[in-house]
Amino acid sequence: MTEFALAQGNFLLAALPEADLRRLAPQLEVVQLALGESIYEADRSLKHLYFPMTAVISLLYVMHDGASAEIAVAGREGVVGVSLFMGGDTTPSRAIVQSAGEALLLKANVLKEEFRRGGELQRLLLRYTQALITQMSQTAVCNRHHSVEQQLCRWLLLSVDRLDTNQLTMTQQLIADMLGVRREGVTEAAGKLQAKGSIEYRRGRITVRDRGSLEQSVCECYQVVKKEYDRLLGPQAAASVSTSSLAAYTRSVN
């Protein structure tokens, strides 16, 4: 498969005009990301921009005592490493692979040159950044005002939206670290959702059995984030879509 064809696996790249994508494609490198892998650390210069295809990446803030909390999640609808084109080059957060898979790597110097061109790539990256800021802000509100069960529902829906499967490989301890809550709280919340038939949890694997039930249990934060992604990037930006629908997505953004 050519670099051009591979790039269609990321919605931002797929939304570029063909001429822009063909110019950029030879600079893209396919990388395999393993579960739990750190792709960048806090306060270190970023060397690459990641365009996830099948991988899902969590942006975490880690405290001095080792406690952590997820501030955003990114998948094939977006990009990881926005500090590179926002002028910061570093960030206080950490990026960890939440779901193993593939991503496209673009070197920092290439990205900066492309961004200076202006045009569609710059527009899409800035609109994505606005959507990402909304997700970060809403996550802070959710963590402060909503129950662990509601937070877990939000996290599950945002995660499966970025995958081609309804299964997540994730222990309750890792989820607790993502949400910044005690493991016992996640165990109780997951038990309630399993009793409702919303999910099934076995040996570090969560299967979403009834998405409608999750959507009924989730707080307003999920829809706030989804609507902003839809508004800024197109109606399928935060939803799970097949390869055949990428052309329709591209037309909706261009």
CORJO-V301897 format. One record per backbone hydrogen bond with DSSP energy under -0.5 kcal/mol. NH is the residue of the N-H (numbers start at 0). CO is the residue of the C=O. E is the energy in kcal/mol with one decimal. If there is no record, write none. Layout:
BEGIN
nh:NH co:CO e:E
nh:NH co:CO e:E
END
This chain:
BEGIN
nh:5 co:1 e:-2.5
nh:6 co:2 e:-2.2
nh:7 co:3 e:-0.5
nh:7 co:4 e:-1.1
nh:8 co:5 e:-2.3
nh:9 co:6 e:-1.6
nh:10 co:75 e:-3.0
nh:13 co:9 e:-2.7
nh:14 co:10 e:-1.3
nh:15 co:12 e:-1.5
nh:20 co:16 e:-2.4
nh:21 co:17 e:-2.6
nh:22 co:18 e:-1.6
nh:23 co:19 e:-1.9
nh:24 co:20 e:-2.9
nh:25 co:21 e:-0.6
nh:26 co:23 e:-2.1
nh:27 co:24 e:-1.9
nh:28 co:104 e:-2.1
nh:30 co:102 e:-2.7
nh:32 co:30 e:-0.5
nh:32 co:100 e:-3.5
nh:35 co:96 e:-2.7
nh:36 co:33 e:-2.2
nh:38 co:36 e:-0.6
nh:38 co:94 e:-2.2
nh:39 co:94 e:-1.1
nh:42 co:90 e:-3.1
nh:43 co:40 e:-1.3
nh:45 co:88 e:-2.6
nh:48 co:105 e:-2.8
nh:49 co:79 e:-2.4
nh:50 co:48 e:-0.5
nh:50 co:103 e:-2.9
nh:51 co:49 e:-0.7
nh:52 co:101 e:-2.6
nh:53 co:101 e:-1.3
nh:54 co:101 e:-1.7
nh:55 co:98 e:-1.9
nh:56 co:73 e:-3.1
nh:57 co:95 e:-3.2
nh:58 co:71 e:-2.9
nh:59 co:57 e:-0.6
nh:59 co:93 e:-3.7
nh:60 co:68 e:-2.4
nh:61 co:59 e:-0.5
nh:62 co:60 e:-0.5
nh:62 co:66 e:-3.7
nh:65 co:62 e:-1.7
nh:68 co:60 e:-1.4
nh:69 co:177 e:-5.2
nh:70 co:58 e:-3.3
nh:71 co:58 e:-1.3
nh:73 co:56 e:-2.9
nh:77 co:74 e:-2.1
nh:79 co:49 e:-2.8
nh:83 co:80 e:-1.9
nh:84 co:81 e:-0.8
nh:85 co:81 e:-1.2
nh:86 co:82 e:-0.7
nh:87 co:82 e:-1.6
nh:88 co:82 e:-1.6
nh:93 co:59 e:-3.3
nh:94 co:39 e:-2.3
nh:95 co:57 e:-2.6
nh:95 co:93 e:-0.5
nh:96 co:36 e:-2.6
nh:97 co:55 e:-2.3
nh:97 co:95 e:-0.6
nh:98 co:55 e:-2.0
nh:100 co:32 e:-2.0
nh:102 co:30 e:-2.0
nh:103 co:50 e:-2.4
nh:104 co:28 e:-3.3
nh:104 co:102 e:-0.5
nh:105 co:48 e:-2.3
nh:107 co:46 e:-2.5
nh:110 co:106 e:-2.4
nh:111 co:107 e:-2.6
nh:112 co:108 e:-1.7
nh:113 co:109 e:-2.4
nh:114 co:110 e:-2.8
nh:115 co:111 e:-2.0
nh:116 co:112 e:-0.8
nh:116 co:113 e:-0.7
nh:117 co:114 e:-1.4
nh:121 co:117 e:-0.8
nh:122 co:118 e:-1.9
nh:123 co:119 e:-2.8
nh:124 co:120 e:-2.5
nh:125 co:121 e:-2.2
nh:126 co:122 e:-2.2
nh:127 co:123 e:-2.5
nh:128 co:124 e:-2.1
nh:129 co:125 e:-1.9
nh:130 co:126 e:-2.0
nh:131 co:127 e:-2.7
nh:132 co:128 e:-2.4
nh:133 co:129 e:-1.8
nh:134 co:130 e:-2.0
nh:135 co:131 e:-2.5
nh:136 co:132 e:-2.6
nh:137 co:133 e:-2.7
nh:138 co:134 e:-2.2
nh:139 co:135 e:-1.8
nh:140 co:136 e:-1.8
nh:141 co:137 e:-2.8
nh:142 co:138 e:-2.7
nh:143 co:139 e:-1.2
nh:144 co:140 e:-2.2
nh:145 co:141 e:-2.4
nh:150 co:146 e:-2.5
nh:151 co:147 e:-2.7
nh:152 co:148 e:-2.2
nh:153 co:149 e:-2.4
nh:154 co:150 e:-2.5
nh:155 co:151 e:-2.7
nh:156 co:152 e:-2.5
nh:157 co:153 e:-2.5
nh:158 co:154 e:-1.8
nh:159 co:155 e:-2.7
nh:160 co:156 e:-1.9
nh:161 co:158 e:-1.2
nh:162 co:159 e:-1.6
nh:167 co:205 e:-3.0
nh:169 co:167 e:-0.9
nh:169 co:203 e:-2.0
nh:174 co:170 e:-2.0
nh:175 co:171 e:-2.4
nh:176 co:172 e:-2.2
nh:177 co:173 e:-2.1
nh:178 co:174 e:-2.7
nh:179 co:175 e:-1.6
nh:180 co:175 e:-1.9
nh:184 co:181 e:-0.6
nh:185 co:181 e:-1.4
nh:186 co:182 e:-2.6
nh:187 co:183 e:-2.3
nh:188 co:184 e:-2.3
nh:189 co:185 e:-3.1
nh:190 co:186 e:-2.0
nh:191 co:187 e:-1.9
nh:192 co:188 e:-2.1
nh:193 co:189 e:-2.3
nh:194 co:190 e:-2.2
nh:195 co:191 e:-1.6
nh:196 co:192 e:-0.6
nh:196 co:193 e:-0.8
nh:197 co:192 e:-2.2
nh:198 co:192 e:-0.9
nh:199 co:206 e:-2.1
nh:201 co:199 e:-0.5
nh:201 co:204 e:-2.6
nh:204 co:201 e:-1.6
nh:205 co:167 e:-3.2
nh:206 co:199 e:-2.9
nh:207 co:165 e:-3.0
nh:208 co:197 e:-2.0
nh:208 co:206 e:-0.8
nh:209 co:197 e:-2.1
nh:213 co:209 e:-1.6
nh:214 co:210 e:-2.5
nh:215 co:211 e:-1.5
nh:216 co:212 e:-1.4
nh:217 co:213 e:-1.8
nh:221 co:218 e:-0.9
nh:223 co:219 e:-2.0
nh:224 co:220 e:-2.1
nh:225 co:221 e:-2.5
nh:226 co:222 e:-2.8
nh:227 co:223 e:-1.5
nh:228 co:224 e:-2.2
nh:229 co:225 e:-2.7
nh:230 co:226 e:-2.6
nh:231 co:227 e:-2.3
nh:232 co:228 e:-2.8
nh:233 co:229 e:-1.7
nh:236 co:233 e:-1.8
nh:238 co:235 e:-1.2
nh:244 co:241 e:-1.4
nh:245 co:242 e:-1.5
nh:248 co:244 e:-1.9
nh:249 co:245 e:-2.6
nh:250 co:246 e:-2.2
nh:251 co:247 e:-1.7
nh:252 co:248 e:-1.3
nh:253 co:249 e:-2.3
END
